[in-house]
Amino acid sequence: MSAYKRFAIPTLLLSAALFLLLTFKIRVHPLVSYLIAVNVSTFLLYGLDKLCAIRHWQRAPEVLLHTLAIAGGSPGALLGQQLFDHKISKVKFLLLYWLIVFVQLFLLYLIFYTELLKSIF
């Protein structure tokens, strides 16, 4: 099994389980449930990847970490980077991460502070 699948499948299953629990058992709004689930999963994956780095085990691919950030897990990624002291010296990784964050913030600005929503609907 590829490293991507080895880490992506459990992460996806955890995210789905958290989403279902929050949405249907605890009755949290689906968007909030999604964001909590993806951020918890992203944070935990950063911790697992740090453990794998320390133990010299197979690592989570950086593309998966960035994919989770793009999917809305950028706050969890930042918390994981800071708490686990992980990926903070990799300039290329951090540049891409902050580009993702910038694009997300720009999109939020467009959605909430411009006429973008009115023009789409």
Summary of the structure (lengths in Angstrom):
residues: 121
radius of gyration: 15.8
end to end distance: 43.0
largest distance: 51.6
contacts: 342
relative contact order: 0.11
helix: 82%
strand: 0%
